[in-house]
């Protein structure tokens, strides 16, 4: 989990888009967006829709994250 926090901190600082995977049963499902803030327990993401337009804000639990794709990696 500390690796996720490091990635989230970097994405917030650099305003980079991240993809966050939190579905244990479907590794193809993710939410993409820009980090607006976080705590040790939660991530606040300004979501992008499939067309690349901002589509609201979501909050997710850090413990639910199974993978983060940052800067195409």
C-alpha positions as CSV (number, residue, x, y, z in Angstrom):
1,X,0.0,0.0,0.0
2,X,2.8,2.5,0.7
3,X,3.8,2.1,-3.0
4,X,0.3,3.3,-3.9
5,X,0.7,6.4,-1.6
6,X,4.0,7.2,-3.3
7,X,2.4,7.0,-6.8
8,X,-0.6,9.0,-5.6
9,X,1.6,11.7,-4.1
10,X,3.6,12.0,-7.3
11,X,0.5,12.1,-9.5
12,X,-1.0,14.9,-7.3
13,X,2.2,16.9,-7.4
14,X,2.6,16.6,-11.1
15,X,-1.2,16.7,-12.0
16,X,-0.8,13.5,-14.0
17,X,-3.7,11.3,-15.0
18,X,-3.8,7.9,-13.2
19,X,-5.9,4.8,-13.8
20,X,-7.0,3.1,-10.6
21,X,-8.1,-0.5,-10.5
22,X,-10.2,-1.5,-7.6
23,X,-12.3,-4.4,-8.9
24,X,-10.8,-7.7,-7.6
25,X,-13.0,-9.8,-9.9
26,X,-12.5,-7.7,-13.1
27,X,-9.0,-6.4,-13.7
28,X,-10.1,-4.6,-16.9
29,X,-12.3,-2.2,-15.0
30,X,-10.7,1.1,-13.8
31,X,-11.3,4.7,-13.1
32,X,-9.1,7.4,-14.7
33,X,-8.6,10.9,-13.5
34,X,-6.5,13.5,-11.7
35,X,-5.8,13.2,-8.0
36,X,-7.5,16.0,-6.1
37,X,-6.4,14.8,-2.7
38,X,-5.8,11.9,-0.4
39,X,-5.4,10.6,3.1
40,X,-3.9,7.4,4.3
41,X,-7.3,5.9,3.9
42,X,-9.0,7.6,0.9
43,X,-8.3,8.9,-2.6
44,X,-10.2,11.7,-4.2
45,X,-10.1,11.5,-7.9
46,X,-11.5,14.0,-10.5
47,X,-12.8,11.4,-12.9
48,X,-12.5,11.4,-16.7
49,X,-15.1,9.7,-18.9
50,X,-14.4,7.6,-21.9
51,X,-14.2,10.7,-24.1
52,X,-11.5,12.2,-21.8
53,X,-13.9,14.9,-20.3
54,X,-14.2,15.5,-16.6
55,X,-17.1,13.6,-15.2
56,X,-17.3,14.4,-11.5
57,X,-15.4,13.5,-8.4
58,X,-15.1,10.1,-6.7
59,X,-13.8,9.0,-3.4
60,X,-12.3,5.5,-3.0
61,X,-10.7,3.6,-0.2
62,X,-6.9,3.1,-0.6
63,X,-7.3,-0.4,0.8
64,X,-9.6,-1.3,-2.2
65,X,-7.0,-0.4,-4.8
66,X,-5.4,-3.4,-6.4
67,X,-3.3,-1.5,-9.1
68,X,-2.5,2.0,-10.2
69,X,-1.3,2.9,-13.7
70,X,0.6,6.1,-13.7
71,X,2.1,7.9,-16.7
72,X,1.4,5.0,-19.0
73,X,3.2,2.4,-16.8
